[in-house]
Amino acid sequence: MGYWLDRVFIVLVVAISAVYVIYALGSMSVKRRILAGFIHCFGLRIYTLLSPKTMGCTHCGVELQKKNLIRQLKQSGQADQNK
């Protein structure tokens, strides 16, 4: 059982690392897709708890951070459509 658990853990670590590298080195559209997938899978609340600095408001509550993130995502989607 320990053998399979080790294998699963290693696969998860490698997969998470690969996604991080793609996110860090990718273009803005790749970053938006990864972020949208992250929010879709884990929810907006977990995203705002894990990375409050992306909202520019580290002392704000979770609800305000969620509103800011939704506003930013809508604005970036509108900017993509205008191109």
N, CA, C and O atoms as CSV, one atom per row, in Angstrom:
chain,resi,resn,atom,element,x,y,z
A,1,MET,N,N,0.824,-1.190,0.000
A,1,MET,CA,C,0.000,0.000,0.000
A,1,MET,C,C,0.870,1.257,0.000
A,1,MET,O,O,0.542,2.240,-0.665
A,2,GLY,N,N,1.971,1.226,0.740
A,2,GLY,CA,C,2.867,2.368,0.796
A,2,GLY,C,C,3.495,2.672,-0.549
A,2,GLY,O,O,3.743,3.834,-0.871
A,3,TYR,N,N,3.752,1.646,-1.335
A,3,TYR,CA,C,4.332,1.825,-2.662
A,3,TYR,C,C,3.391,2.638,-3.545
A,3,TYR,O,O,3.824,3.581,-4.208
A,4,TRP,N,N,2.112,2.283,-3.559
A,4,TRP,CA,C,1.142,2.990,-4.395
A,4,TRP,C,C,0.893,4.402,-3.879
A,4,TRP,O,O,0.715,5.333,-4.665
A,5,LEU,N,N,0.880,4.554,-2.585
A,5,LEU,CA,C,0.703,5.880,-2.007
A,5,LEU,C,C,1.860,6.795,-2.383
A,5,LEU,O,O,1.656,7.969,-2.694
A,6,ASP,N,N,3.081,6.253,-2.355
A,6,ASP,CA,C,4.247,7.029,-2.777
A,6,ASP,C,C,4.145,7.428,-4.246
A,6,ASP,O,O,4.450,8.565,-4.606
A,7,ARG,N,N,3.725,6.512,-5.078
A,7,ARG,CA,C,3.593,6.798,-6.513
A,7,ARG,C,C,2.550,7.883,-6.763
A,7,ARG,O,O,2.781,8.792,-7.562
A,8,VAL,N,N,1.423,7.796,-6.096
A,8,VAL,CA,C,0.365,8.800,-6.261
A,8,VAL,C,C,0.870,10.166,-5.796
A,8,VAL,O,O,0.626,11.179,-6.452
A,9,PHE,N,N,1.570,10.189,-4.669
A,9,PHE,CA,C,2.099,11.446,-4.153
A,9,PHE,C,C,3.102,12.065,-5.127
A,9,PHE,O,O,3.074,13.273,-5.365
A,10,ILE,N,N,3.969,11.253,-5.678
A,10,ILE,CA,C,4.972,11.751,-6.629
A,10,ILE,C,C,4.298,12.289,-7.890
A,10,ILE,O,O,4.682,13.343,-8.396
A,11,VAL,N,N,3.304,11.577,-8.393
A,11,VAL,CA,C,2.584,12.038,-9.582
A,11,VAL,C,C,1.896,13.365,-9.308
A,11,VAL,O,O,1.925,14.259,-10.153
A,12,LEU,N,N,1.274,13.512,-8.137
A,12,LEU,CA,C,0.616,14.776,-7.787
A,12,LEU,C,C,1.620,15.926,-7.701
A,12,LEU,O,O,1.353,17.018,-8.202
A,13,VAL,N,N,2.744,15.694,-7.083
A,13,VAL,CA,C,3.763,16.745,-6.948
A,13,VAL,C,C,4.292,17.160,-8.317
A,13,VAL,O,O,4.459,18.349,-8.585
A,14,VAL,N,N,4.554,16.189,-9.176
A,14,VAL,CA,C,5.069,16.502,-10.515
A,14,VAL,C,C,4.011,17.246,-11.333
A,14,VAL,O,O,4.337,18.198,-12.042
A,15,ALA,N,N,2.756,16.824,-11.240
A,15,ALA,CA,C,1.686,17.483,-11.993
A,15,ALA,C,C,1.487,18.926,-11.517
A,15,ALA,O,O,1.341,19.835,-12.335
A,16,ILE,N,N,1.482,19.133,-10.213
A,16,ILE,CA,C,1.317,20.487,-9.677
A,16,ILE,C,C,2.502,21.361,-10.079
A,16,ILE,O,O,2.323,22.531,-10.419
A,17,SER,N,N,3.694,20.808,-10.041
A,17,SER,CA,C,4.881,21.564,-10.453
A,17,SER,C,C,4.815,21.933,-11.930
A,17,SER,O,O,5.169,23.050,-12.309
A,18,ALA,N,N,4.365,21.001,-12.760
A,18,ALA,CA,C,4.260,21.281,-14.196
A,18,ALA,C,C,3.246,22.383,-14.468
A,18,ALA,O,O,3.490,23.263,-15.294
A,19,VAL,N,N,2.114,22.341,-13.782
A,19,VAL,CA,C,1.103,23.391,-13.962
A,19,VAL,C,C,1.667,24.735,-13.513
A,19,VAL,O,O,1.429,25.753,-14.162
A,20,TYR,N,N,2.402,24.747,-12.425
A,20,TYR,CA,C,2.991,25.997,-11.947
A,20,TYR,C,C,3.996,26.570,-12.950
A,20,TYR,O,O,4.011,27.776,-13.195
A,21,VAL,N,N,4.824,25.717,-13.519
A,21,VAL,CA,C,5.812,26.180,-14.503
A,21,VAL,C,C,5.103,26.722,-15.742
A,21,VAL,O,O,5.483,27.771,-16.261
A,22,ILE,N,N,4.086,26.021,-16.216
A,22,ILE,CA,C,3.328,26.497,-17.378
A,22,ILE,C,C,2.662,27.832,-17.063
A,22,ILE,O,O,2.649,28.736,-17.898
A,23,TYR,N,N,2.109,27.954,-15.854
A,23,TYR,CA,C,1.464,29.208,-15.452
A,23,TYR,C,C,2.489,30.342,-15.378
A,23,TYR,O,O,2.234,31.442,-15.869
A,24,ALA,N,N,3.623,30.082,-14.778
A,24,ALA,CA,C,4.628,31.129,-14.592
A,24,ALA,C,C,5.247,31.579,-15.911
A,24,ALA,O,O,5.557,32.759,-16.075
A,25,LEU,N,N,5.429,30.662,-16.847
A,25,LEU,CA,C,6.093,31.002,-18.102
A,25,LEU,C,C,5.119,31.251,-19.253
A,25,LEU,O,O,5.531,31.679,-20.331
A,26,GLY,N,N,3.849,30.991,-19.036
A,26,GLY,CA,C,2.876,31.090,-20.111
A,26,GLY,C,C,2.427,32.508,-20.401
A,26,GLY,O,O,2.709,33.443,-19.652
A,27,SER,N,N,1.723,32.636,-21.506
A,27,SER,CA,C,1.170,33.936,-21.889
A,27,SER,C,C,-0.051,34.252,-21.018
A,27,SER,O,O,-0.486,33.427,-20.214
A,28,MET,N,N,-0.586,35.443,-21.191
A,28,MET,CA,C,-1.718,35.870,-20.379
A,28,MET,C,C,-2.950,35.004,-20.628
A,28,MET,O,O,-3.701,34.723,-19.693
A,29,SER,N,N,-3.170,34.579,-21.862
A,29,SER,CA,C,-4.339,33.741,-22.138
A,29,SER,C,C,-4.199,32.366,-21.472
A,29,SER,O,O,-5.191,31.802,-21.009
A,30,VAL,N,N,-2.979,31.826,-21.422
A,30,VAL,CA,C,-2.746,30.552,-20.732
A,30,VAL,C,C,-2.981,30.719,-19.238
A,30,VAL,O,O,-3.573,29.853,-18.595
A,31,LYS,N,N,-2.519,31.829,-18.693
A,31,LYS,CA,C,-2.734,32.092,-17.263
A,31,LYS,C,C,-4.218,32.205,-16.946
A,31,LYS,O,O,-4.674,31.686,-15.927
A,32,ARG,N,N,-4.979,32.879,-17.810
A,32,ARG,CA,C,-6.418,32.998,-17.578
A,32,ARG,C,C,-7.107,31.644,-17.623
A,32,ARG,O,O,-7.999,31.376,-16.818
A,33,ARG,N,N,-6.702,30.784,-18.559
A,33,ARG,CA,C,-7.303,29.445,-18.654
A,33,ARG,C,C,-6.993,28.610,-17.418
A,33,ARG,O,O,-7.870,27.929,-16.885
A,34,ILE,N,N,-5.752,28.664,-16.969
A,34,ILE,CA,C,-5.379,27.906,-15.773
A,34,ILE,C,C,-6.132,28.441,-14.560
A,34,ILE,O,O,-6.635,27.665,-13.748
A,35,LEU,N,N,-6.211,29.758,-14.436
A,35,LEU,CA,C,-6.932,30.364,-13.327
A,35,LEU,C,C,-8.412,30.010,-13.371
A,35,LEU,O,O,-9.005,29.713,-12.334
A,36,ALA,N,N,-9.012,30.037,-14.547
A,36,ALA,CA,C,-10.424,29.665,-14.677
A,36,ALA,C,C,-10.649,28.201,-14.304
A,36,ALA,O,O,-11.645,27.869,-13.661
A,37,GLY,N,N,-9.729,27.327,-14.705
A,37,GLY,CA,C,-9.841,25.917,-14.329
A,37,GLY,C,C,-9.691,25.718,-12.827
A,37,GLY,O,O,-10.398,24.910,-12.224
A,38,PHE,N,N,-8.769,26.458,-12.234
A,38,PHE,CA,C,-8.567,26.386,-10.791
A,38,PHE,C,C,-9.818,26.827,-10.045
A,38,PHE,O,O,-10.238,26.177,-9.088
A,39,ILE,N,N,-10.405,27.924,-10.481
A,39,ILE,CA,C,-11.615,28.422,-9.836
A,39,ILE,C,C,-12.770,27.456,-10.059
A,39,ILE,O,O,-13.567,27.226,-9.150
A,40,HIS,N,N,-12.871,26.891,-11.248
A,40,HIS,CA,C,-13.941,25.942,-11.547
A,40,HIS,C,C,-13.833,24.690,-10.675
A,40,HIS,O,O,-14.841,24.189,-10.177
A,41,CYS,N,N,-12.615,24.189,-10.492
A,41,CYS,CA,C,-12.425,22.949,-9.722
A,41,CYS,C,C,-12.512,23.169,-8.210
A,41,CYS,O,O,-13.120,22.366,-7.502
A,42,PHE,N,N,-11.917,24.233,-7.723
A,42,PHE,CA,C,-11.791,24.397,-6.280
A,42,PHE,C,C,-12.661,25.512,-5.708
A,42,PHE,O,O,-12.779,25.624,-4.487
A,43,GLY,N,N,-13.259,26.322,-6.537
A,43,GLY,CA,C,-14.135,27.375,-6.057
A,43,GLY,C,C,-13.406,28.687,-5.823
A,43,GLY,O,O,-12.195,28.729,-5.605
A,44,LEU,N,N,-14.165,29.722,-5.876
A,44,LEU,CA,C,-13.615,31.070,-5.741
A,44,LEU,C,C,-13.143,31.344,-4.321
A,44,LEU,O,O,-12.161,32.058,-4.122
A,45,ARG,N,N,-13.819,30.796,-3.354
A,45,ARG,CA,C,-13.456,31.055,-1.957
A,45,ARG,C,C,-12.055,30.523,-1.640
A,45,ARG,O,O,-11.268,31.207,-0.987
A,46,ILE,N,N,-11.747,29.328,-2.091
A,46,ILE,CA,C,-10.419,28.764,-1.843
A,46,ILE,C,C,-9.356,29.595,-2.555
A,46,ILE,O,O,-8.278,29.823,-2.005
A,47,TYR,N,N,-9.649,30.050,-3.770
A,47,TYR,CA,C,-8.683,30.872,-4.490
A,47,TYR,C,C,-8.392,32.166,-3.732
A,47,TYR,O,O,-7.234,32.562,-3.600
A,48,THR,N,N,-9.433,32.820,-3.237
A,48,THR,CA,C,-9.217,34.079,-2.532
A,48,THR,C,C,-8.509,33.857,-1.207
A,48,THR,O,O,-7.781,34.737,-0.747
A,49,LEU,N,N,-8.704,32.705,-0.586
A,49,LEU,CA,C,-7.987,32.425,0.657
A,49,LEU,C,C,-6.512,32.133,0.403
A,49,LEU,O,O,-5.657,32.508,1.206
A,50,LEU,N,N,-6.213,31.472,-0.699
A,50,LEU,CA,C,-4.837,31.088,-0.979
A,50,LEU,C,C,-3.993,32.221,-1.545
A,50,LEU,O,O,-2.782,32.250,-1.326
A,51,SER,N,N,-4.597,33.140,-2.259
A,51,SER,CA,C,-3.803,34.203,-2.867
A,51,SER,C,C,-4.481,35.566,-2.728
A,51,SER,O,O,-4.949,36.118,-3.724
A,52,PRO,N,N,-4.543,36.114,-1.529
A,52,PRO,CA,C,-5.185,37.415,-1.348
A,52,PRO,C,C,-4.397,38.572,-1.947
A,52,PRO,O,O,-4.979,39.624,-2.210
A,53,LYS,N,N,-3.091,38.415,-2.172
A,53,LYS,CA,C,-2.284,39.516,-2.682
A,53,LYS,C,C,-2.591,39.832,-4.135
A,53,LYS,O,O,-2.263,40.925,-4.597
A,54,THR,N,N,-3.205,38.921,-4.872
A,54,THR,CA,C,-3.520,39.198,-6.264
A,54,THR,C,C,-4.644,40.215,-6.388
A,54,THR,O,O,-4.816,40.816,-7.448
A,55,MET,N,N,-5.399,40.413,-5.341
A,55,MET,CA,C,-6.491,41.377,-5.385
A,55,MET,C,C,-6.014,42.789,-5.061
A,55,MET,O,O,-6.750,43.751,-5.278
A,56,GLY,N,N,-4.807,42.928,-4.550
A,56,GLY,CA,C,-4.319,44.245,-4.165
A,56,GLY,C,C,-4.868,44.691,-2.829
A,56,GLY,O,O,-4.781,45.870,-2.484
A,57,CYS,N,N,-5.430,43.771,-2.078
A,57,CYS,CA,C,-6.065,44.118,-0.811
A,57,CYS,C,C,-5.819,42.980,0.166
A,57,CYS,O,O,-6.638,42.067,0.269
A,58,THR,N,N,-4.705,43.021,0.883
A,58,THR,CA,C,-4.366,41.911,1.766
A,58,THR,C,C,-5.156,41.937,3.070
A,58,THR,O,O,-5.270,40.911,3.740
A,59,HIS,N,N,-5.697,43.081,3.434
A,59,HIS,CA,C,-6.421,43.183,4.688
A,59,HIS,C,C,-7.938,43.084,4.502
A,59,HIS,O,O,-8.677,43.107,5.486
A,60,CYS,N,N,-8.410,42.977,3.267
A,60,CYS,CA,C,-9.844,42.916,2.991
A,60,CYS,C,C,-10.413,41.545,3.334
A,60,CYS,O,O,-9.692,40.548,3.377
A,61,GLY,N,N,-11.718,41.516,3.576
A,61,GLY,CA,C,-12.394,40.262,3.846
A,61,GLY,C,C,-12.523,39.412,2.599
A,61,GLY,O,O,-12.300,39.887,1.485
A,62,VAL,N,N,-12.883,38.158,2.790
A,62,VAL,CA,C,-12.982,37.208,1.686
A,62,VAL,C,C,-14.063,37.633,0.699
A,62,VAL,O,O,-13.871,37.503,-0.510
A,63,GLU,N,N,-15.184,38.131,1.182
A,63,GLU,CA,C,-16.280,38.520,0.292
A,63,GLU,C,C,-15.868,39.668,-0.631
A,63,GLU,O,O,-16.192,39.660,-1.819
A,64,LEU,N,N,-15.158,40.650,-0.088
A,64,LEU,CA,C,-14.685,41.765,-0.910
A,64,LEU,C,C,-13.654,41.292,-1.921
A,64,LEU,O,O,-13.640,41.761,-3.059
A,65,GLN,N,N,-12.795,40.371,-1.518
A,65,GLN,CA,C,-11.806,39.824,-2.437
A,65,GLN,C,C,-12.476,39.062,-3.567
A,65,GLN,O,O,-12.033,39.145,-4.713
A,66,LYS,N,N,-13.542,38.317,-3.266
A,66,LYS,CA,C,-14.269,37.593,-4.309
A,66,LYS,C,C,-14.895,38.572,-5.296
A,66,LYS,O,O,-14.841,38.347,-6.505
A,67,LYS,N,N,-15.482,39.647,-4.799
A,67,LYS,CA,C,-16.076,40.652,-5.684
A,67,LYS,C,C,-15.015,41.283,-6.573
A,67,LYS,O,O,-15.241,41.486,-7.766
A,68,ASN,N,N,-13.860,41.594,-5.999
A,68,ASN,CA,C,-12.765,42.178,-6.785
A,68,ASN,C,C,-12.286,41.219,-7.863
A,68,ASN,O,O,-12.032,41.632,-8.995
A,69,LEU,N,N,-12.159,39.933,-7.518
A,69,LEU,CA,C,-11.698,38.941,-8.488
A,69,LEU,C,C,-12.706,38.782,-9.620
A,69,LEU,O,O,-12.320,38.715,-10.787
A,70,ILE,N,N,-13.981,38.722,-9.290
A,70,ILE,CA,C,-15.016,38.598,-10.322
A,70,ILE,C,C,-14.986,39.802,-11.251
A,70,ILE,O,O,-15.104,39.655,-12.468
A,71,ARG,N,N,-14.829,40.995,-10.681
A,71,ARG,CA,C,-14.753,42.207,-11.496
A,71,ARG,C,C,-13.537,42.160,-12.428
A,71,ARG,O,O,-13.642,42.511,-13.604
A,72,GLN,N,N,-12.388,41.729,-11.905
A,72,GLN,CA,C,-11.181,41.652,-12.723
A,72,GLN,C,C,-11.321,40.626,-13.842
A,72,GLN,O,O,-10.881,40.870,-14.966
A,73,LEU,N,N,-11.927,39.484,-13.545
A,73,LEU,CA,C,-12.109,38.461,-14.567
A,73,LEU,C,C,-13.066,38.938,-15.661
A,73,LEU,O,O,-12.844,38.665,-16.841
A,74,LYS,N,N,-14.118,39.641,-15.278
A,74,LYS,CA,C,-15.059,40.184,-16.272
A,74,LYS,C,C,-14.371,41.220,-17.155
A,74,LYS,O,O,-14.569,41.242,-18.369
A,75,GLN,N,N,-13.556,42.083,-16.531
A,75,GLN,CA,C,-12.853,43.095,-17.309
A,75,GLN,C,C,-11.862,42.462,-18.269
A,75,GLN,O,O,-11.739,42.905,-19.411
A,76,SER,N,N,-11.160,41.440,-17.828
A,76,SER,CA,C,-10.203,40.796,-18.731
A,76,SER,C,C,-10.921,40.061,-19.845
A,76,SER,O,O,-10.413,40.000,-20.964
A,77,GLY,N,N,-12.079,39.504,-19.571
A,77,GLY,CA,C,-12.867,38.847,-20.624
A,77,GLY,C,C,-13.380,39.847,-21.638
A,77,GLY,O,O,-13.406,39.554,-22.834
A,78,GLN,N,N,-13.791,41.025,-21.186
A,78,GLN,CA,C,-14.249,42.063,-22.096
A,78,GLN,C,C,-13.095,42.590,-22.925
A,78,GLN,O,O,-13.279,42.908,-24.100
A,79,ALA,N,N,-11.915,42.690,-22.346
A,79,ALA,CA,C,-10.743,43.167,-23.079
A,79,ALA,C,C,-10.375,42.170,-24.179
A,79,ALA,O,O,-9.958,42.578,-25.263
A,80,ASP,N,N,-10.526,40.869,-23.913
A,80,ASP,CA,C,-10.237,39.849,-24.918
A,80,ASP,C,C,-11.227,39.931,-26.088
A,80,ASP,O,O,-10.853,39.726,-27.243
A,81,GLN,N,N,-12.479,40.231,-25.777
A,81,GLN,CA,C,-13.493,40.308,-26.827
A,81,GLN,C,C,-13.313,41.544,-27.685
A,81,GLN,O,O,-13.679,41.538,-28.860
A,82,ASN,N,N,-12.756,42.603,-27.121
A,82,ASN,CA,C,-12.570,43.837,-27.877
A,82,ASN,C,C,-11.370,43.774,-28.820
A,82,ASN,O,O,-11.235,44.621,-29.703
A,83,LYS,N,N,-10.505,42.789,-28.647
A,83,LYS,CA,C,-9.298,42.700,-29.498
A,83,LYS,C,C,-9.628,42.251,-30.877
A,83,LYS,O,O,-8.735,42.125,-31.715
